Amino acid sequence: MAAHTFIAISELNPNFSHPKVAGIVIGKSDVKSFPDRKNIGVDRFTFSFTVKDSPDFFINVTAWGNDGYINLLSGSFSVGDCVVIENPLVATKDPEKGERFCPTTPSLYRLLVTEAHSQVYLCADIDTMDRLLPLIHLPVKDSRDFYSLGDIVANGQKLDGTVINVLAAVKSIGEPKQFTTSDRRKGQRMEVKLFDDSVSSFPLVCWDREAIQLVQTVIPKETVLFIADVKISFDSFRNSMAATVNSKTIITVNPDTREASLLFSYAKEASESGALDQDEKPEDVTVDSITDVYTVTQLKEKAQENPEAFFCITYSFISKLDLDSSVSKVIRTRCSRCKLQVMEDTQSCPNQLCPGRDQAFSASTGFDLLVDFTDHTGTLHGCTLRSPMAEQALGCTVDEFTMLTDDQRTAMKWKFLLERCKIYVKILPATKMRTWIRGVILACTLADPGEVKQQMSALLQRL
């Protein structure tokens, strides 16, 4: 199939006979049904998708038909696939409805597809696919026309109800939650946490199955999204702003733009440095409110069953605590604003996207330890113990620690090593990018033997 047989979207008009268009799918809606006015008791089914064939041109396509045809057609391709559309009806956009419920396009027209007259199928021409595939990484809006998450938070409720563009990185992807409405229709909801250099966590809510499937394919902390025409609203439950994907939204994954490239570099550095594990902040949970007790094996099992972070207590032995390593492995300096690790004598933050680049540089130095803890059921490796929790656990400040001799550091290490401790920990389950379970120690004290015996007896009774 030669590429020249396709009509460019920019050249389409209603006068074409049997037009054939090739494009890459950049957006797609869920299948919906409506009562057929001409046939009482019968439903008509429909869904829409948006195809692009050049950097500047894309068009909306709507398919209509019966249940079997529409669901089969919808299931035959996804966002990111190259498709051929044969003999669609080229219709002028409705001047009144316009594009209220579908993405805004530069074309004057829209395409209508029906089973009797049209065909839609995956493109098999290699040259055409090679031309189309890079277009999936080009945003449908000006790459500089976006709000940062910091802009949204700063504007607050002034943006309530507005539709804007957002550039952000993916921090985490929640599990889709299924529900049934009062009229017995099934639905789903999934929440994604976004971040950028100005805000560490911001909610993006997806209701459409298609949007959920698209976002589930990306890798957290390694993916940047340009989200065109996303709705911003004030969430009274959280008392903060949130973004919601709607029928006008088009999500571009890892956009090929300078702004996205800078954000991607920041996300990578923040992830590798551990700055993103300010996830690791105990959030609003106080140590006193943590009461669930687990063995190491039990907390590993819970982390495998549940993708959400959780808090617990474990009575375990500290089996690794390298306090007598070189000081640079025990104490680290981070930029106060973006938390990126920096050299101790650094005069400016090396992170190009640091929110404080135009201000006087400030850094904080603190403990940054990796700890293993072990009980009779197993070991959890590489748990984080950072300031200020580390100061409380060790009973000394960073300055006091740097003044200790090697023998004094070793003595401090053995005060904890192979001693049964009461450890309050936040467990971060594995993700697509990080294949291991992480623990963040919130508090650690030597355990009272009577308390250990009582808790272990209670644990054995639960088994």
C-alpha positions as CSV (number, residue, x, y, z in Angstrom):
1,M,0.0,0.0,0.0
2,A,1.8,3.2,-1.1
3,A,1.7,6.2,1.1
4,H,0.6,8.5,-1.7
5,T,-2.9,6.8,-1.7
6,F,-3.7,8.4,1.6
7,I,-5.3,11.9,1.8
8,A,-3.7,14.3,4.3
9,I,-6.0,15.4,7.1
10,S,-5.1,19.0,6.2
11,E,-6.6,18.4,2.7
12,L,-9.8,16.7,3.7
13,N,-13.2,18.2,2.7
14,P,-16.7,16.8,2.1
15,N,-16.2,16.7,-1.7
16,F,-13.9,13.7,-1.6
17,S,-15.3,10.4,-2.8
18,H,-14.0,7.3,-0.9
19,P,-11.3,9.1,1.1
20,K,-8.6,7.0,2.8
21,V,-6.8,8.4,5.8
22,A,-3.8,7.0,7.7
23,G,-3.0,8.4,11.2
24,I,-1.7,7.5,14.6
25,V,-4.3,7.3,17.4
26,I,-3.5,10.0,20.0
27,G,-6.8,9.8,22.0
28,K,-9.7,7.5,22.4
29,S,-13.0,7.5,24.4
30,D,-14.9,4.6,26.0
31,V,-17.8,3.0,24.3
32,K,-21.2,4.6,25.1
33,S,-24.8,3.7,24.2
34,F,-27.9,5.7,23.6
35,P,-31.6,4.7,23.0
36,D,-32.3,4.7,19.3
37,R,-35.0,7.2,18.6
38,K,-36.1,5.4,15.4
39,N,-36.2,1.9,17.0
40,I,-37.8,1.9,20.4
41,G,-36.1,-0.5,22.8
42,V,-32.9,-0.6,20.8
43,D,-29.6,1.0,21.8
44,R,-27.1,2.6,19.4
45,F,-23.4,2.4,20.3
46,T,-20.6,4.9,19.7
47,F,-17.1,5.8,20.6
48,S,-14.7,8.5,19.3
49,F,-11.0,8.6,18.7
50,T,-8.5,11.2,17.4
51,V,-5.9,10.6,14.7
52,K,-2.9,12.6,13.7
53,D,-0.9,12.4,10.4
54,S,1.4,15.4,10.7
55,P,2.9,17.6,13.5
56,D,0.1,20.2,13.1
57,F,-3.0,18.3,11.9
58,F,-5.3,15.9,13.7
59,I,-9.0,15.1,13.5
60,N,-11.8,13.5,15.5
61,V,-13.4,10.3,14.3
62,T,-16.8,9.0,15.6
63,A,-18.0,5.5,15.0
64,W,-21.7,4.5,15.2
65,G,-23.3,1.1,15.1
66,N,-24.7,-1.8,17.0
67,D,-23.2,-3.3,20.2
68,G,-21.2,-6.1,18.4
69,Y,-19.7,-3.8,15.7
70,I,-18.7,-0.9,18.0
71,N,-17.2,-3.1,20.8
72,L,-15.3,-5.2,18.3
73,L,-13.9,-2.1,16.5
74,S,-13.0,-0.3,19.8
75,G,-11.1,-3.4,20.9
76,S,-9.1,-3.7,17.7
77,F,-6.8,-0.7,18.4
78,S,-5.4,1.5,21.2
79,V,-3.8,4.9,21.6
80,G,-0.4,4.7,19.9
81,D,-1.5,2.4,17.1
82,C,-1.4,3.5,13.4
83,V,-4.7,3.0,11.7
84,V,-6.2,3.3,8.2
85,I,-9.7,4.8,7.9
86,E,-11.4,3.9,4.6
87,N,-14.4,5.8,3.2
88,P,-15.5,7.8,6.3
89,L,-18.1,10.5,5.9
90,V,-16.3,13.9,6.0
91,A,-18.7,16.2,7.9
92,T,-18.4,19.8,8.8
93,K,-18.2,20.4,12.6
94,D,-21.5,21.4,14.2
95,P,-21.2,25.2,14.8
96,E,-23.3,25.0,18.0
97,K,-22.0,21.8,19.7
98,G,-18.5,22.4,18.3
99,E,-16.1,20.2,20.2
100,R,-17.6,20.5,23.7
101,F,-17.2,16.7,24.4
102,C,-14.2,15.8,22.3
103,P,-10.6,17.1,21.8
104,T,-10.2,20.5,20.1
105,T,-8.7,20.0,16.6
106,P,-7.4,22.4,14.0
107,S,-9.5,20.7,11.3
108,L,-12.8,22.2,10.1
109,Y,-14.2,18.7,9.8
110,R,-14.8,15.5,11.7
111,L,-15.0,11.9,10.3
112,L,-18.0,9.6,10.8
113,V,-17.5,5.8,10.5
114,T,-20.3,3.2,10.1
115,E,-20.2,-0.5,9.5
116,A,-22.1,-0.3,6.2
117,H,-19.9,2.2,4.5
118,S,-16.5,2.4,6.3
119,Q,-13.5,0.4,7.4
120,V,-11.0,1.0,10.2
121,Y,-8.0,-1.3,10.5
122,L,-4.4,-1.4,11.7
123,C,-1.9,0.1,9.2
124,A,0.6,-2.5,7.9
125,D,2.7,-0.2,5.6
126,I,6.2,0.1,7.2
127,D,7.0,3.5,5.6
128,T,3.7,5.0,6.7
129,M,4.2,3.7,10.2
130,D,7.8,5.1,10.4
131,R,6.4,8.5,9.4
132,L,3.5,8.4,11.9
133,L,5.0,6.8,15.0
134,P,7.1,9.9,16.1
135,L,4.0,12.0,16.1
136,I,2.7,10.3,19.3
137,H,5.4,12.3,21.2
138,L,4.3,15.7,20.0
139,P,1.8,17.5,22.2
140,V,-1.4,18.8,20.6
141,K,-0.8,22.2,22.2
142,D,2.2,24.6,22.2
143,S,4.9,22.9,24.2
144,R,5.4,26.0,26.3
145,D,1.7,26.5,27.0
146,F,1.2,24.7,30.3
147,Y,0.9,25.3,34.0
148,S,3.4,23.8,36.4
149,L,1.9,22.0,39.5
150,G,3.3,24.9,41.5
151,D,1.3,27.4,39.4
152,I,-1.9,25.4,40.0
153,V,-1.3,25.2,43.8
154,A,-0.4,28.9,43.9
155,N,-3.6,29.9,42.0
156,G,-5.7,27.6,44.1
157,Q,-9.5,28.0,43.8
158,K,-9.1,30.7,41.2
159,L,-8.6,27.7,38.7
160,D,-11.6,25.7,40.0
161,G,-13.5,24.5,37.0
162,T,-11.0,25.6,34.4
163,V,-9.5,23.4,31.6
164,I,-5.8,23.9,31.2
165,N,-2.6,22.1,30.0
166,V,-0.2,20.5,32.5
167,L,3.3,19.2,32.2
168,A,4.3,16.8,35.0
169,A,6.1,13.6,35.8
170,V,4.4,10.4,37.1
171,K,5.2,9.6,40.7
172,S,2.9,6.6,41.3
173,I,-0.1,4.9,39.8
174,G,-2.9,3.6,42.0
175,E,-5.0,0.6,41.6
176,P,-8.2,1.0,39.5
177,K,-11.3,0.8,41.8
178,Q,-14.5,-0.6,40.3
179,F,-18.0,0.7,41.3
180,T,-21.6,0.4,40.3
181,T,-23.8,3.5,40.0
182,S,-27.3,3.9,41.3
183,D,-28.7,3.0,37.8
184,R,-26.6,-0.1,37.8
185,R,-23.9,1.1,35.4
186,K,-20.4,-0.1,36.1
187,G,-17.6,2.4,36.3
188,Q,-14.0,2.6,37.4
189,R,-11.7,5.2,38.9
190,M,-7.9,5.4,39.1
191,E,-5.7,8.0,40.8
192,V,-2.2,8.9,39.6
193,K,0.2,11.0,41.7
194,L,2.1,13.6,39.6
195,F,5.1,15.7,40.6
196,D,7.5,18.3,39.2
197,D,10.3,20.5,40.5
198,S,7.8,22.7,42.4
199,V,5.3,20.1,43.9
200,S,6.1,16.6,45.2
201,S,2.7,15.1,44.8
202,F,-0.5,16.2,43.0
203,P,-3.5,14.0,42.2
204,L,-4.7,13.2,38.6
205,V,-8.0,11.3,38.5
206,C,-9.0,9.0,35.5
207,W,-12.5,7.8,35.1
208,D,-12.4,6.4,31.5
209,R,-11.2,2.9,30.9
210,E,-9.2,4.1,27.9
211,A,-7.3,6.7,29.9
212,I,-6.7,4.2,32.7
213,Q,-5.3,1.7,30.3
214,L,-3.0,4.3,28.7
215,V,-1.6,5.5,32.1
216,Q,-1.1,2.0,33.4
217,T,1.5,1.4,30.6
218,V,3.9,4.1,31.8
219,I,6.7,3.7,34.3
220,P,6.5,5.9,37.5
221,K,9.4,8.2,38.1
222,E,10.6,7.6,34.5
223,T,7.7,9.2,32.6
224,V,6.7,12.8,31.8
225,L,3.2,13.6,30.6
226,F,1.9,16.6,28.7
227,I,-1.8,16.6,29.6
228,A,-3.8,18.9,27.2
229,D,-7.2,20.2,28.3
230,V,-7.3,18.6,31.8
231,K,-10.0,19.8,34.2
232,I,-8.8,21.5,37.4
233,S,-11.1,21.5,40.4
234,F,-11.0,22.1,44.1
235,D,-11.4,18.8,46.0
236,S,-13.2,19.6,49.2
237,F,-12.5,16.2,50.7
238,R,-8.7,16.8,50.4
239,N,-9.0,20.5,50.8
240,S,-6.7,20.9,47.8
241,M,-6.7,21.2,44.0
242,A,-6.9,18.1,41.8
243,A,-6.8,17.4,38.0
244,T,-9.3,15.2,36.2
245,V,-9.0,13.6,32.7
246,N,-12.2,14.3,30.7
247,S,-13.5,13.7,27.1
248,K,-11.4,16.7,25.8
249,T,-8.1,15.6,27.3
250,I,-5.2,14.2,25.2
251,I,-2.3,12.8,27.1
252,T,1.1,12.8,25.4
253,V,3.6,10.4,27.0
254,N,7.2,11.5,27.2
255,P,6.8,14.5,24.9
256,D,9.6,15.3,22.5
257,T,10.1,18.9,23.8
258,R,12.8,20.8,25.6
259,E,10.6,21.5,28.6
260,A,9.7,17.8,29.0
261,S,13.4,16.8,28.6
262,L,14.4,19.1,31.4
263,L,11.6,17.7,33.7
264,F,12.6,14.1,32.7
265,S,16.2,14.8,33.8
266,Y,15.0,16.3,37.1
267,A,12.7,13.3,37.7
268,K,15.5,10.8,37.1
269,E,17.9,12.7,39.4
270,A,15.3,13.1,42.1
271,S,14.4,9.4,41.9
272,E,18.0,8.2,42.0
273,S,19.0,10.5,44.8
274,G,16.1,9.4,47.0
275,A,14.6,12.9,47.0
276,L,11.3,11.5,45.8
277,D,11.1,9.2,48.8
278,Q,9.9,12.3,50.7
279,D,7.1,9.8,50.2
280,E,9.2,8.7,53.0
281,K,8.0,11.6,55.2
282,P,5.8,10.1,57.8
283,E,3.0,12.2,56.2
284,D,0.3,13.0,58.8
285,V,0.8,9.7,60.7
286,T,2.3,10.0,64.1
287,V,4.4,7.2,65.6
288,D,2.0,6.9,68.5
289,S,-0.9,6.1,66.1
290,I,1.0,3.1,64.6
291,T,-0.2,0.0,66.3
292,D,-0.2,-2.9,63.8
293,V,2.6,-5.4,64.6
294,Y,4.1,-7.7,61.9
295,T,6.9,-10.1,61.5
296,V,9.3,-9.5,58.6
297,T,7.6,-12.2,56.5
298,Q,4.1,-10.9,57.3
299,L,5.0,-7.3,56.2
300,K,6.6,-8.6,53.0
301,E,3.4,-10.6,52.3
302,K,1.2,-7.6,52.9
303,A,3.4,-5.4,50.6
304,Q,3.0,-8.0,47.8
305,E,-0.8,-8.1,48.2
306,N,-1.3,-4.4,48.6
307,P,0.3,-1.7,46.3
308,E,-0.4,1.1,48.8
309,A,2.2,2.2,51.4
310,F,1.4,1.2,55.0
311,F,2.8,1.7,58.5
312,C,3.6,-1.0,61.1
313,I,5.8,-2.0,64.1
314,T,8.2,-4.9,63.9
315,Y,10.2,-6.4,66.8
316,S,13.5,-7.2,65.0
317,F,17.2,-7.3,65.3
318,I,19.3,-4.7,63.5
319,S,21.5,-6.9,61.4
320,K,23.3,-4.2,59.4
321,L,24.2,-0.7,60.5
322,D,27.3,0.7,59.0
323,L,28.0,3.6,61.3
324,D,31.8,2.9,61.1
325,S,31.9,3.3,57.3
326,S,33.4,6.5,55.9
327,V,31.5,9.6,57.0
328,S,30.5,10.3,53.4
329,K,28.4,7.1,53.4
330,V,26.7,7.9,56.7
331,I,26.1,11.7,56.4
332,R,25.0,13.4,53.2
333,T,24.3,16.9,52.1
334,R,21.1,17.8,50.1
335,C,19.7,20.9,48.5
336,S,17.1,22.3,50.9
337,R,14.6,23.0,48.1
338,C,14.7,20.0,45.7
339,K,16.4,17.5,48.0
340,L,19.0,16.5,45.4
341,Q,22.2,15.2,46.9
342,V,25.1,17.7,46.4
343,M,28.8,17.9,47.4
344,E,29.4,19.4,50.8
345,D,31.2,22.5,49.5
346,T,28.8,23.1,46.6
347,Q,27.8,26.8,46.1
348,S,24.8,26.2,43.9
349,C,22.4,23.4,43.1
350,P,23.3,21.4,40.0
351,N,19.7,20.6,39.3
352,Q,18.5,22.8,36.3
353,L,14.9,22.5,37.5
354,C,15.5,23.3,41.2
355,P,12.7,25.7,42.3
356,G,15.4,27.7,44.2
357,R,17.9,28.3,41.3
358,D,17.3,32.0,41.3
359,Q,17.6,32.3,45.1
360,A,20.6,32.0,47.5
361,F,21.7,28.4,47.7
362,S,20.9,26.5,50.9
363,A,21.7,22.9,51.8
364,S,21.1,20.7,54.8
365,T,23.3,17.9,56.1
366,G,22.0,14.9,57.8
367,F,22.2,11.1,58.5
368,D,21.5,9.0,55.4
369,L,21.7,5.3,56.5
370,L,20.8,2.0,55.0
371,V,19.7,-0.5,57.6
372,D,18.8,-4.2,57.5
373,F,16.5,-5.7,60.2
374,T,15.9,-9.4,60.9
375,D,13.6,-11.6,62.9
376,H,13.0,-15.3,63.1
377,T,11.0,-15.2,59.8
378,G,13.4,-13.3,57.6
379,T,15.3,-10.0,56.7
380,L,14.3,-6.8,55.2
381,H,17.3,-5.2,53.4
382,G,18.2,-1.6,52.6
383,C,15.7,0.3,54.9
384,T,16.2,4.0,55.0
385,L,17.1,5.8,58.3
386,R,17.5,9.5,57.8
387,S,17.5,12.7,59.8
388,P,15.8,13.7,62.0
389,M,14.6,10.2,62.9
390,A,18.3,9.0,62.9
391,E,19.3,11.6,65.5
392,Q,16.5,10.4,67.8
393,A,17.4,6.7,67.3
394,L,21.2,7.2,67.7
395,G,20.9,9.8,70.4
396,C,23.4,12.2,68.8
397,T,23.4,15.0,66.3
398,V,25.4,15.0,63.0
399,D,27.9,17.5,64.5
400,E,28.4,15.2,67.5
401,F,28.8,12.2,65.3
402,T,31.5,13.7,63.2
403,M,33.5,14.4,66.4
404,L,33.5,10.7,67.5
405,T,36.5,8.5,67.1
406,D,36.3,5.3,65.0
407,D,36.1,3.2,68.3
408,Q,33.2,5.4,69.6
409,R,31.3,4.9,66.3
410,T,31.9,1.1,66.5
411,A,30.6,1.1,70.1
412,M,27.5,3.0,69.0
413,K,26.9,0.5,66.2
414,W,27.1,-2.4,68.6
415,K,24.7,-0.8,71.0
416,F,22.0,-1.6,68.3
417,L,23.6,-4.4,66.2
418,L,22.1,-7.8,67.1
419,E,19.8,-6.3,69.7
420,R,16.1,-6.7,69.6
421,C,14.6,-3.3,68.7
422,K,11.1,-1.9,68.4
423,I,11.0,-0.5,64.9
424,Y,8.3,1.8,63.6
425,V,8.5,1.5,59.8
426,K,6.7,2.8,56.7
427,I,6.7,0.1,54.0
428,L,6.8,1.1,50.3
429,P,5.7,-1.9,48.1
430,A,7.5,-2.7,44.9
431,T,6.7,-0.7,41.7
432,K,7.2,-1.3,38.0
433,M,10.5,0.5,38.3
434,R,11.6,-0.6,41.7
435,T,11.3,-4.3,42.0
436,W,12.0,-4.5,45.7
437,I,10.1,-3.6,48.9
438,R,11.5,-0.5,50.7
439,G,11.3,0.3,54.4
440,V,11.6,3.8,55.9
441,I,12.4,3.7,59.6
442,L,10.4,6.3,61.5
443,A,11.6,5.4,65.0
444,C,13.8,2.8,66.6
445,T,14.4,2.0,70.2
446,L,15.8,-1.0,72.1
447,A,12.8,-3.2,72.9
448,D,11.4,-4.1,76.3
449,P,11.7,-8.0,76.7
450,G,8.3,-8.2,78.4
451,E,6.7,-6.3,75.6
452,V,8.3,-8.5,73.0
453,K,7.1,-11.6,74.7
454,Q,3.6,-10.3,74.9
455,Q,3.5,-9.2,71.3
456,M,5.0,-12.3,69.9
457,S,2.5,-14.4,71.8
458,A,-0.3,-12.3,70.3
459,L,1.2,-12.8,66.8
460,L,1.4,-16.6,67.2
461,Q,-2.3,-16.7,68.3
462,R,-3.3,-14.8,65.1
463,L,-1.5,-17.4,62.8
